[in-house]
Amino acid sequence: MYWVRRKHPRQPIFETTKKYILNGKTSSNHKWVWGVQREVKENSNNKLAILNISETKITKHPLLKLDKNPYLTEDRKYFESRIIEKSSAKFRELIYKRFNHLCPHCNESLHNGENIELHHIIPKKDGGKYTLENIQPLHQICHISITHNQQK
C-alpha cells in the first residue's frame, strides 16, 4: 500500500489499488492478491500475480549418507536411486515450465496447494509414451475429471 501511495500520490487510494489487486483470485491466507492484468493471446491466462513468499512450501532435501561409498558394489543401489530421484524431479520441472506452471484444464496455478498429477495426453494403452510432448501436469481434481470423461 505504501508503494501504491508513493507511485500515485495525487490519486485516491481505492482507485489505484483496483489497478493492482486481481479480482476473483483469492489466496489461502490473504484477502488481496497483488498483480496486473495483461494483454496476451487467446487461450492463455491474462493475470500475473505476485508470488506470496509465505505460501511457498518448504522442501527438505535428503542429505547424502556419509557411510555410503559410490565405489563399493553393495552401496551402488543407493546412489542409483538418488540419480533416478534427481532426474525425475528435473523432468517434472521441465513439464511445469512447458505449461508456464499453469494447469491446462482450469488455467489456474499448479502451486495452489492441490496435488499435481502427470497426465498422458495419448494414453499408454493406446501407444502413448512417457515423453515431454505426451505429458501434461494437472491438478488431481482436473485429472480425475479428464479421465472420467474419456472413459465414457
C-alpha positions in Angstrom: 0.0 0.0 0.0 2.9 2.3 0.7 4.3 1.7 -2.7 0.9 2.4 -4.4 0.7 5.7 -2.4 4.2 6.8 -3.5 3.6 5.8 -7.1 0.3 7.6 -7.4 0.4 10.4 -4.8 -2.4 12.5 -6.3 -5.0 9.8 -6.9 -7.4 8.3 -4.4 -6.0 5.1 -2.8 -9.1 3.0 -3.6 -8.9 3.7 -7.3 -5.2 3.0 -7.5 -5.4 -0.3 -5.6 -8.1 -1.5 -8.0 -5.4 -1.4 -10.7 -3.1 -3.8 -8.8 -5.4 -6.1 -7.0 -6.6 -9.1 -9.0 -10.4 -9.6 -8.8 -11.8 -13.1 -8.5 -8.4 -14.5 -7.3 -8.1 -15.3 -3.6 -5.1 -16.5 -1.7 -5.3 -19.1 1.1 -4.1 -16.7 3.7 -4.9 -13.2 2.4 -7.9 -11.2 1.1 -6.0 -9.5 -1.6 -3.7 -10.9 -4.4 -1.4 -8.3 -5.9 -0.8 -8.5 -9.7 -1.7 -7.0 -13.0 -3.9 -7.8 -16.0 -2.0 -8.0 -19.2 -2.9 -8.1 -22.9 -2.0 -11.6 -24.3 -3.0 -14.0 -27.0 -6.2 -16.1 -26.7 -6.2 -19.4 -24.8 -3.9 -18.2 -22.1 -4.3 -16.8 -18.6 -4.1 -13.0 -18.7 -3.4 -12.5 -14.9 0.1 -12.1 -13.5 0.1 -12.4 -9.7 3.0 -11.5 -7.4 4.3 -14.6 -5.6 3.5 -14.5 -1.9 6.7 -15.9 -0.3 4.8 -17.0 2.9 2.8 -19.5 0.8 5.8 -21.2 -0.6 6.1 -24.8 0.5 9.3 -25.8 2.4 11.1 -28.7 0.8 13.7 -30.6 2.7 16.3 -32.3 0.5 17.8 -35.6 1.7 21.4 -35.4 2.8 24.0 -37.7 1.4 24.6 -40.7 3.7 28.3 -40.4 4.6 28.7 -44.0 5.4 28.0 -45.0 1.8 30.7 -45.3 -0.8 30.0 -44.9 -4.5 32.8 -47.3 -5.4 31.5 -50.3 -3.4 29.1 -52.6 -5.1 26.9 -53.0 -2.0 26.3 -49.2 -2.0 25.7 -48.8 -5.7 21.9 -49.3 -5.4 21.7 -46.3 -3.0 23.5 -44.0 -5.4 21.4 -45.2 -8.4 18.2 -44.4 -6.6 19.5 -40.9 -5.8 20.2 -40.3 -9.5 16.7 -41.6 -10.5 15.1 -39.3 -7.9 17.0 -36.3 -9.1 16.3 -36.9 -12.8 12.5 -37.4 -12.2 12.4 -34.0 -10.3 14.1 -32.3 -13.3 11.6 -34.0 -15.7 8.7 -32.6 -13.7 10.2 -29.2 -13.6 10.6 -29.2 -17.4 7.0 -30.2 -17.8 5.8 -27.4 -15.4 7.9 -24.9 -17.3 6.5 -26.0 -20.6 3.0 -25.2 -19.4 4.1 -22.0 -17.6 3.2 -23.6 -14.2 -0.5 -23.5 -15.1 -2.9 -26.4 -15.2 -4.0 -26.6 -18.9 -7.5 -27.8 -17.9 -8.5 -25.0 -15.5 -5.8 -22.4 -16.3 -5.0 -21.9 -12.5 -1.6 -22.1 -10.9 -0.2 -25.5 -10.3 1.2 -24.4 -7.0 -2.0 -23.6 -5.1 -1.7 -26.4 -2.6 -3.5 -29.1 -4.6 -1.8 -32.4 -5.6 -0.3 -32.4 -9.1 -0.5 -35.4 -11.3 1.1 -36.1 -14.7 -1.5 -37.0 -17.4 -0.7 -38.8 -20.6 -2.3 -37.0 -23.5 -2.3 -40.2 -25.5 -2.9 -43.0 -23.0 -0.3 -45.6 -22.6 -2.8 -48.3 -23.6 -3.1 -46.5 -27.0 0.6 -46.4 -27.5 1.4 -43.1 -25.7 4.9 -42.7 -24.4 6.3 -41.1 -21.3 7.8 -38.1 -23.1 7.7 -34.3 -22.7 5.3 -34.0 -25.6 2.8 -36.5 -24.3 2.7 -35.5 -20.6 0.8 -32.5 -19.1 0.6 -31.5 -15.4 -2.9 -31.4 -14.0 -4.4 -30.8 -10.6 -5.7 -34.1 -9.1 -9.3 -33.0 -9.5 -8.8 -31.9 -13.1 -7.0 -35.2 -13.8 -10.0 -37.2 -12.4 -12.5 -35.2 -14.5 -10.5 -35.7 -17.7 -10.0 -39.4 -17.2 -13.6 -39.8 -16.2 -14.8 -38.0 -19.4 -12.5 -40.1 -21.6 -13.9 -43.4 -20.2 -17.5 -42.6 -21.4 
